[in-house]
Amino acid sequence: MSDHIIRGMAANNQVRFFAGTTRDIVETARSIHNTSPVATAALGRLLTAGALMGAQCKNESDVLTLQIQCNGPIGGLTVTADAHSRVKGYVNNPNVILHANDKGKLDVAKALDLGVLSVIKDIGLKEPYVGQTQLVSGEIAEDLTYYFATSEQIPTSVALGVLMEKGNTVKQAGGFIIQLMPFASDELIDVLEKRLNEFSSITSLLDAGKTPLDIIKDVFEGYDVVVTDELPTEWHCNCSKERYYNAVLSLGKKEEKTKNQVMASVGDNIRKMYELLSGSMDIVLEWNEGGHFNEPDIRTAKAFEHILSK
């Protein structure tokens, strides 16, 4: 079964869904980055989420970046997706090795530990939208469920999974995003809560031969399911030698106003650097409110989004 995503509506348009299988994408990432099993599982989940959320984009030029900064041994992850559900990504520490968790599964939560999930959407506005939430479990699917509820105020269920072979190749990968419309009935909500609480892992169902559509029909048994379209999803890296010549210079407006003479020179020095590099690089110079330590996570995420979207 080739990688693809379906999207549509269910239960008389009370719910919208996105579901897909992403085995080839995750195996490509594993091969390129030579990731350990737990790193493959973590990156694979975030790549799958990126592909599903890319399918939510409304404009052809939209770019979505998912970034996790964390204290765990994996260090962090970054994934970028476009409106065609083409994705790419990397993990800071691809070699992390951990014992299995209490359930005998790859311990992605321990690999991430505490951290922040950032969702950056470049939708053609002057500034990209940046939403951030704390990691609530480190399992990624639950963290994205929390993100949708708190940052976008959309009741959402997210399922993500990666199943590994004994030889450290990817056997199955996939996921779904199910979102309630504002007019969803209490009866439907109760039914879905019960079914999703009893839901087995997405990869076990894929491994049993079920398609993303089969899984969605199981979740909405007794309700209508309308697939509006199906689209391919793939690993797509548009990196090149030329793309390495991109840079973002991001400073706080207060940095050059300090009484410290060394720190006060940073503004003029950065402007000179910008002038020197502008002729040979695609470089952006931006001034932000505050000083050097003002919102470093958001500024870093925006820089990643700019460079990775090129």
Residue pairs with C-beta under 8 A, 6 or more apart in sequence:
1 21
1 23
1 206
1 211
2 24
2 232
3 20
3 21
3 22
3 23
3 24
3 25
3 51
3 232
3 233
3 234
4 20
4 21
4 212
4 230
4 231
4 232
4 233
5 18
5 19
5 20
5 51
5 52
5 55
5 85
5 212
5 230
5 231
5 232
5 233
6 17
6 18
6 19
6 20
6 212
6 213
6 216
6 227
6 229
6 230
7 16
7 17
7 18
7 19
7 55
7 227
7 228
7 229
7 230
7 231
8 16
8 17
8 216
8 225
8 226
8 227
8 228
8 229
9 15
9 16
9 17
9 226
9 228
10 16
10 17
10 216
10 220
10 223
10 224
10 225
10 226
11 184
11 188
11 220
11 223
11 224
12 223
12 224
13 181
14 180
14 181
14 183
14 184
14 185
14 188
15 178
15 179
15 180
15 181
15 184
15 188
15 192
15 220
16 178
16 179
16 181
17 176
17 177
17 178
17 179
17 216
18 52
18 53
18 55
18 56
18 176
18 177
19 52
19 174
19 175
19 176
19 177
19 212
19 213
19 215
19 216
20 48
20 51
20 52
20 55
20 85
20 174
20 175
20 176
20 212
20 233
21 172
21 173
21 174
21 206
21 211
21 212
22 44
22 47
22 48
22 51
22 173
22 174
22 175
22 233
23 170
23 171
23 172
23 173
23 174
23 206
24 234
24 235
25 44
25 47
25 48
25 51
25 87
25 173
25 233
25 234
25 235
26 40
26 43
26 44
26 47
26 48
26 162
26 170
26 173
27 169
27 170
27 173
28 235
29 35
29 40
29 43
29 44
29 47
29 89
29 235
30 40
30 43
30 44
30 168
30 169
30 170
33 39
33 43
33 90
33 91
33 94
34 94
35 43
35 91
35 94
35 95
36 94
36 95
36 96
36 97
36 168
37 106
37 164
37 168
38 74
38 96
38 97
38 98
38 106
38 107
38 108
38 111
39 74
39 91
39 93
39 94
39 95
39 96
39 111
40 162
40 164
40 168
40 170
41 106
41 108
41 162
41 164
42 74
42 77
42 91
42 108
42 111
42 112
42 140
43 77
43 79
43 89
43 90
43 91
44 162
44 170
44 173
45 108
45 139
45 140
45 141
45 160
45 161
45 162
45 175
46 66
46 68
46 77
46 79
46 89
46 140
47 79
47 87
47 89
47 235
48 160
48 161
48 162
48 173
48 174
48 175
49 66
49 79
49 140
49 141
49 144
49 158
49 160
49 175
49 177
50 64
50 66
50 79
50 80
50 81
50 87
50 89
51 81
51 85
51 87
51 233
52 85
52 175
52 176
52 177
53 64
53 66
53 81
53 119
53 177
54 64
54 81
54 82
54 83
54 84
54 85
54 86
54 87
54 233
55 85
55 231
55 233
56 177
57 64
57 81
57 82
57 83
57 123
58 83
58 123
59 83
59 123
59 124
60 83
61 83
61 124
62 82
62 83
62 121
62 122
62 123
62 124
63 80
63 81
63 82
63 83
63 121
63 122
63 305
63 308
63 309
64 80
64 81
64 82
64 119
64 120
64 121
64 122
65 78
65 79
65 80
65 81
65 118
65 119
65 120
65 121
65 122
65 301
65 304
65 305
65 308
65 309
66 77
66 78
66 79
66 80
66 81
66 89
66 117
66 118
66 119
66 120
67 76
67 77
67 78
67 79
67 117
67 118
67 120
67 301
67 304
68 76
68 77
68 78
68 112
68 115
68 116
68 117
68 118
68 135
68 140
68 143
69 76
69 115
69 116
69 118
69 297
69 300
70 76
70 112
70 113
70 114
70 115
70 116
70 135
70 138
71 113
71 114
71 115
72 110
72 111
72 112
72 113
72 114
72 115
72 138
73 93
73 96
73 98
73 111
73 113
74 91
74 92
74 93
74 96
74 111
74 112
75 91
75 92
75 93
75 96
76 91
76 92
76 115
77 89
77 90
77 91
77 92
78 89
78 90
78 304
78 308
79 87
79 88
79 89
80 87
80 88
80 89
80 305
80 308
80 309
81 87
82 236
84 231
85 231
85 232
85 233
85 234
86 233
86 234
86 235
86 236
87 233
87 234
87 235
87 236
88 235
88 236
88 237
88 239
88 308
96 111
98 106
98 107
98 110
98 111
99 107
100 106
100 107
101 107
101 109
101 110
106 162
106 164
108 138
108 139
108 140
109 137
109 138
109 139
110 138
111 138
112 135
112 138
112 140
113 138
114 134
114 135
114 138
115 134
115 135
115 138
116 132
116 133
116 134
116 135
116 297
117 132
117 133
117 134
117 135
117 143
117 144
117 147
118 130
118 131
118 132
118 297
118 298
118 301
119 129
119 130
119 131
119 132
119 147
119 151
120 128
120 129
120 130
120 301
120 302
120 304
120 305
121 128
121 129
121 130
121 131
122 128
122 305
122 309
123 129
128 302
128 305
130 298
130 301
130 302
131 147
131 151
131 152
132 151
132 297
132 298
133 143
133 146
133 147
133 150
133 151
135 143
136 142
136 143
136 146
137 143
140 160
141 158
141 159
141 160
141 175
142 158
144 156
144 158
144 160
144 177
145 156
145 157
145 158
148 154
148 155
148 156
148 158
148 179
149 155
149 156
154 179
154 180
155 179
155 180
155 184
155 189
156 177
156 178
156 179
156 180
157 176
157 177
157 178
157 179
157 192
157 196
158 175
158 176
158 177
158 178
159 175
159 176
159 199
159 202
160 174
160 175
160 202
161 172
161 173
161 174
161 175
161 201
161 202
161 203
161 206
162 170
162 172
162 173
162 203
163 170
163 171
163 172
163 173
163 201
163 203
163 204
163 206
163 207
164 170
164 171
165 171
171 203
171 207
172 203
172 206
172 207
173 203
173 206
174 202
174 203
174 206
174 212
175 202
176 202
176 212
176 215
176 216
176 219
178 192
178 196
178 219
180 188
180 189
180 192
188 223
192 219
195 219
196 219
199 219
202 215
205 214
205 215
205 218
206 215
210 218
213 225
213 227
216 225
217 225
238 310
243 310
245 280
245 281
245 282
246 281
246 282
246 283
246 306
246 307
246 310
247 277
247 281
247 282
247 283
247 284
247 307
248 283
248 284
248 286
248 302
248 303
248 306
248 307
249 270
249 273
249 274
249 283
249 284
249 285
249 286
250 286
250 288
250 299
250 302
250 303
251 266
251 267
251 270
251 286
251 287
251 288
251 292
252 287
252 288
252 289
252 290
252 291
252 292
252 293
252 294
253 287
253 288
253 289
253 290
254 290
254 291
254 294
255 263
255 266
255 267
255 291
255 292
256 263
256 264
256 265
256 266
256 267
256 268
257 264
258 264
258 291
270 285
271 285
274 283
274 285
277 283
282 310
284 306
288 294
288 295
288 299
